[in-house]
Amino acid sequence: MKRIILYLSVVALLFSCTVDTYDIPSETLTGKLVLEDGSPLITEQPNGFRIKLNEIVDGKMTDLPQYFWGKADGTFNNTKIFKGEYVVQPVEGAFFEVDPVEVVISGKTELTFQVTPYLTIMADITNSGPDIVARYRIRKAPGAGKIATARLLVSKWNPNVGMNHIDYEAVRSLADTDDEVIVNTTYTDKILDCLEAGVTYYARIAALSTNTSGRYNLSEVIKLEM
């Protein structure tokens, strides 16, 4: 009986040591999302947008897409993709649907997508002593959903201030205000007595129009020190 058990153990060990001959994914897909004028899309990190990949096998697109996250500056990069033909599309961002492209990913493949954000925000954020004062305008792209909310977001030390990195905020509800009024109004929001001497703060405006992903459009980050 001991000999039989020993034999079975050796067989099991041999099968468990079978060499895996699958290739390691090592192709790179990199690129960026830009606006009509070529400037980068302002998003946030993490969770600003995702890149969707559907592989094409035997002339047919697979039903199991792959996803990876983009970066705060609108760029994306994935160095672990299998060589092959893919349909690539940016998704789940605060922008209108983008047409997918069909591309062979081999070596390093670069793509640029032009996107149209739902909202564009122009903001001037300054400090007056320990107070933060933000003045901003919101522009809405034709076809975007109702403008619902604007937020002044502030983070201590973290330049990636956004919906995931907030220490202070001022929230303005715009759901009951006509969009035509909103886009023709300069708003002023304040956060009082929040700045400390010797601390670096980062601030921006986020604005939400009704969209299925619930993503905010963002202004550029402004650095503040007292």
Secondary structure, DSSP 4 states (H G I P E B T S, - for coil): -HHHHHHHHHHHHHHHTPPP-PPPP-EEEEEEEE-TTSPBPP--TTTS-EEEEEEEETTEE-SS-EEEE--TTSEEEEEEE-SEEEEEEEESSSB-----EEEEE-SEEEEEEE--BSEEEEEEEEEETTEEEEEEEEEE-TTPPPEEEEEEEEEES-TT-BTTB-SEEEEEE-TTS-HHHHHT--EEEEE-S---TT-EEEEEEEEEE--TT-PPEE---EEEE-
